[in-house]
């Protein structure tokens, strides 16, 4: 058995990697900005960046990056990403195919549809080993995954993005890259309801920069205008969403507007979450398990709904607090590595 294993989660905007010991404990975790829509060279650069610090002779990969628009379809994306990783990584490389377990590069083409966008299922499989009944919610930079766990088993309606979106198990809203125009058409600002500009002026990273809830380490994506990520710059961008210049009001007003957009996003996620909760008996003992850069929103939703909350960090073995936190931000990478080590997710 290899002494070290890297779990890789290849997204369309970020590459996440978690380095595990053979016993499943985390040595290191990182997230690298990887705008895959610009080409596979971005993925190569991001892999090189990780390998400057991480060394292992075993690799387990999951992905969502096949959705990037450089690919004509998801099959092409899975094959292109897998070919890139197999070429760049030394040692054993396996790809996570959900309920079908792990496959090598020779089987990727046969299992491409099971590999595509299955990172969320690795997370749910892992969490289900630790909880009997829960709703797992991973709020990332771009999307929110919601999955019900019953009797220590994943209980999901959809296993494709299309079906998961239909069943509110995948919600395209996140805490970094989501354009604010996607959260609401009208917003409360300065005691008045204002229309929201249908322009890519600002993103949710600006919202959570202004509320102070997004760490700079988790805000790797470019801003809407390509400018800096300071409070003042975020205020300038968010002001444009309601037709203002930043000098039209004090900073406190733009922070209040950010809170209005936060409430709109919370409402989006809450509605999807309530749909999952309706599947359970009224007296069901339940907790929310939160992961991702936006786990702070999961904790807030649990409080609003009167539910017990458990952070994904509770299920991660790491001595260093910061490493444990980053592994929770990169939770699918951690989960797939752990499943790969224990082979508990494999159909072999």
Steps between C-alpha positions, in 0.01 A plus 500: 500500500626846411601710799356821353204572276377821337130549446432731206176686426521662157245779475431748225651786701712336770724200543479359852748254644526326836803295608418201721710257698422130470291520819273769347639795694558824309850632454415796274218647296491774239283672243647649181314732266462316170283676238456191288291686241828648377641159409655185642831683542340667803448156653861406426625817671275436802620139532862618485421752772365229730786259427753761611381428855324161488674170430325163470512190283126445516227729367120488509307741279148637483379784282238750388726685257367302204223762488746772392405645165834413338346155463224428249338253741556336838652182355771701326561689823539190715738342251704819459534561872585136571762494225660816639515366856632160395775669299597740780484267800745224582396179672154347524214724379137399545176677415192502718190371323244534778311179572727320252803564720845579362636444152835543330567707189430203273138486625428875505336502159266216598409669828512866398133566584547356849813710552349830382406741783501233769712680760196571718425127529847431636428752774162349580637144500765605747267695732249213498764289674480736797134607529173308501269773376601841368489741211844566357540851358819604322498865399796569275616789287247433223244238602319350797464123539216372719470129578282310743652220708260243649595195704867580434445478123489768229140559397511703179253540215747608234838370385546743211521877515175527304303282741664651807406849383140385442482359853670798670795281599730724295449875522716728290589745771829540687690745718764619253411490130120540490397825326275704729243537224436124544389544863210739458331733254410745777692578818449709812737797518476804727140415600389482137456210261725539198524312174826307463711570192515203265875550458805314622605790721558305822510150643429331829869533590429873531204428729702285739805724483277782625337283770843375606409131458722400206867439569741623236639146464157389378456793262735401219274579202524820301270787589226611262701802386845345535589746775617445857312316776500769769191613694494824302524322165223258600285793606562670165389189313193432712387864473473458123245223551246761613609780265725687743860611529675399819530865608122535505480342846731407790664157519245392762225533238680268259557249780126512566433441128737202515291359784189538285665295224614247761140461617390445140757224460405343832139493383598320178685231691237478772225426247704217348587368846137500615414286200739233630374531857142432386607146411555422869248425778408806707664356811822398327816580695711685248815699465647709222859423407670797339805504274663730248606862500140595581453267796433807714170533312409139584557574868275805472226301325516232771452771763206653311331161459571383854715209386817356643810602305819304444793646308681271258815564702353271768546208260856585393810366672768771498727635773524852360185714529568695181568182302177349632308812397644496148424128469136585579507769232638233264275232645436289185877472451538382859206260477607342172853449629372334816262276304783413266730403788239285674338384175164544677368671191628240257313234314813295446 
